[in-house]
Amino acid sequence: MHALISTLPKPYEDQVLQMWDELKERFGCKYVRTATVPHFTWQLGERYNLRKVLLLLTQAAAETEPFDIIVQSAQYFPGQSPIVYLDIIKNPALIKAHLKIWDILQDHTAEPNMLYSPALWHPHVTLAVQDLSWEDLPKALAFIQNKQIEWRVTIDQFSMLRQDQNGAVTLEHHFQLGKGQIR
């Protein structure tokens, strides 16, 4: 699987890592801590045509200025097990950047996940996935909501994430907004 993500800068990265550790200790939620880094996802699919995508993302990053997002409140997506997340409030800069990224990647992604299409995309920072019980959901939400999260985060980069079939995650191909590909 390939995904385009923006990692959270410090101190927000550290706060999410701490929440992951606390959710593991209190509710046994360990999958997200072992599977990824604190981030939100722009787009994902089975695999990218890297030759085309790297050139297009370099240009898009160079043409996009850094912008702020607001991260707040714990919410959840329903499913076989609930997915607990921190909500990211959409704003014009975020929407514009997402539309650009979606347009660039759509034709060069094998099996794009349509939940990340502009009509369905709900930007968020995942806190628990795959291993939180429905019985523990109210307690987990209350625990996170007590933290009174209201973060203004500057987004100035995105990176390509690759997850192998064995679940190993690698961040590769990093892009700085306003500049282009940086490594």
N, C-alpha and C positions, 0 to 999 in steps of 0.2 A: 504494500500500500504506500502511496505517496500522499502527502498533505502539505499545504502551505499554511504556516502558522506564524503568529507573532508571540514571542516569549514575553513574559512579564519582567520588567526591570526590578532591581532591588529598590526599595525594601519589600515591594509587593510579592516578588518571587519567594522571599523568605517567609512572609506571612502565609502564603498558600502552602508552602512546604510544612509549616508548623500545623496548619489546619489538617493537612493530610495525615500527619503523625498523630494528632489528637483523635481524628476520626478512626484511625487504625486501632489506637489504644482503647477507645470507648466502644466502638461498634464493629471492629474487625474489618474495616474497609482498607484493604491493602493493595488492590489491583492498580488503581490509578497511580499510586506512589512508585510502583515498580515498572509501569508501562510508559511513562511520559515525563514531561517537565511542565511547570506552570505556564500556561499559554491559552490563547484562543485560536480557533481554526477558521481560516478564510474559505478553504476549499479542500476536498479530498477525493481520491479515486484509486482505482487499482494500481495504475502507474502512469507516469508522465512520459511524453516524448521529450526527453531531456535536451536534445539538440535544439529543438525549437523553443521550448519553454524557457531555458536559461537566457536566451537572447531577449525574448519578450519581457521576462520579469526584470531583467537588468534595465531595460528602457522604462518600464512602468515605475520601478523604484526611483529612477533618476527624475522622473516627471512628477512624483508625488512628494509633497512636503510633509514633515512630521505633523501629527495632530493629537489632540487629547481625546480620551474616552473616559466615561464614568462607569465604574464597577461598583455594584451595590447589591444588597439583599440576596439571601439564599432562596432558591426556588428549586423545583424539580420537574423532570420530564417523566411521564409514566412509561412503563414497559414491564417486561418480565420481572425486573427489579428496578426500583426507582434510580434515576440519575440526578444527583444533587449537584447544583452548580451556583456560581455567582453570576448574576445577571449583568450584561453589558448593555447600557442604554445606547440605542442607535442615535447617531447625529449625522448631519449632512456630510461631513468629511469621511466618516466611517462608511457610510452608504456609498459614496462616490468611489472610494478606494475598493470596496467590495465589488461593485459593478465592473470596474476596470479589470480586477483580478479574475472574476468569473468569465468575462468575455475573452480574456487572453487564454485562460486554461481550458475552457470548455471543449474546443476542437482538438486539443492535444492531451486529453486525459482519457485513458481507457476506463470505462465504467464509472463516470463521475457520480458521486453521491448527491442525489437531488435535494436532500435536506439542507445542502449548502447553497442551493440556487437562490437568486435574489428574492424570489417570492416566499421562500420558506426559511431562509437563514435566520437563526436566532443566536447571535454571538454570546458566548459564555465561557466561563472558566470552570472546568469540571472539578468537583471535589470528591465525588464518590460515584463509581460506576461498576456494575456487575456483582457487587458483593454487599450491598446494603439491603436488609430485609424491609418489607413493608411495615412490619411491627416497629422497627427502630426509626423509621422515617420521621415521625413527629418529633422525637427526641433529638435526632441529628439536625433537623431544621432549626429547632429552638436553640440548640447549642451554637450553631453558626450565626443565627439572627441576634444572639446576645452580644456578638462582637461589634455590632453597629458599623458595618462596613460602608464606607462612602469614599471611594478612591478616585482621584483624578490622575490618570496614567497617561504619560506621553508615549505614543506609538511612533517609533522612528526606524523600525526594521521589520523584516519578515525573513523566515528561513524555511527551507524545504525539510520536511521530516520524512524519513523512510522507515517503515516497519517491515521487518523480514517475517517470513512465515513462522519462525520460531518465537516471534513476539519482540525480538530485539529492536530497539529504536535508535536511529542515528539522525542527528541534525547535520545537514549538509547544505551547501549553497546558500550563503547568507547575503542579504541585500539591505543596504542602508537607504532609507528614504531621503530623497534629495541628491543622492550620489549614484546608486547603482549597485552592482554586485561587488562585495568586498572580500569574499573568499568562498 
